[in-house]
């Protein structure tokens, strides 16, 4: 069976987004600091149709995170837009424009029904209202034997971790303090649900901690 692989950036004090998240500031106050290590990479810039960038110890980590992925699951907050029912007159189509960097099926956890959204480059967003197990089952079917990426955010990660459904987890630990915001491990419990540390990579502005199921 394909693996569910969770990847996320986190501050030293355990936050994956800053306070006061909004449509205009989706990562919250200070939240962009969690991803500055990635913004500088050539592989990241290429995925977002940008030029330039650098190659360093994080490059191989990102390459591995993208390899053998056939579908993605994400929470409603990561997909974005205003909370509550979708705006039928002006529907939110995500943060990534008409050609998102996924290039495969994406399944969005939500409480509000919506027809699938097909964009350029092979990315189709399917909105799942029947819970995390249903989203994962659909993603695995769509992945065709490849692995499924769990892209976040915090609430989606918490639910899958608490349900013991995560097979691998890559935490990119950034040396910054946000003070408040969304913590990744709130409500998860007092252990890592069968996951153990199997690799540590030190890189500029970040340390990558990989966990895998025992």
Buried (B, 14 or more C-beta within 10 A) or exposed (E): EBBBBBBBBBBEEBBBBBBEBEEEBBBBBBBEBBBBBBEBBBBBBEBEEEEEBEEBEBBBBBEBBEEBBBBBBBBBBBBBBEEEEBEEEEEBBBEBEEBBBBBBBBBBBBEEEBEEBEBEEEBBBBBBEEEBEEBBBBBBEBBEEBBBBBBBBBBBBBBBBBEEBBBBBBBBBBEBEBEBBBBBBEEBEEEBBEBEEEEEBEBEBBBBBBBBBE
